[in-house]
Each structure stands twice: as structure tokens, then as C-alpha cells.
Amino acid sequence: MASETRKPQVDRKSGDETKLAPGLDGVEGLNRDATQAEVARGEATRVVKLEYDEYDPSES
């Protein structure tokens, strides 16, 4: 997944592109919990990870 090129998503309302912090490649770093100091400075963002688990009973 790291080798594939992703097109930046654009917010439909404001036209702004979704951005990752400098130095982050894909989801690297998003799974790390914020430190208490980062939370206190307001440098933390809640991240929700959704996974789609497809189950096809015909393959069993």
C-alpha cells in the first residue's frame, strides 16, 4: 500500500485537500497514542479507523 500513489481527497464544502502532518507516510504514526503533553497543547486529533470485513458464506 505504501507504494501506491493516492490522490488527495478534497473537502466538498470548503474545497480544502485532506492533509497529513509532514513526515507521515500513509497511516504511519496514526496508530500512535498522543502523549499527555501533546493533548495539553491541543496537538492531538481523535482518529477513527474503520475496517470492512467481507464475509462470503458461499466460499466455505
Buried (B, 14 or more C-beta within 10 A) or exposed (E): EEEEEEEEEEEEEEEEEEEEEEEEEEEEEEEEEBEEEEEEEEEBEEEEEEEEEEEEEEEE
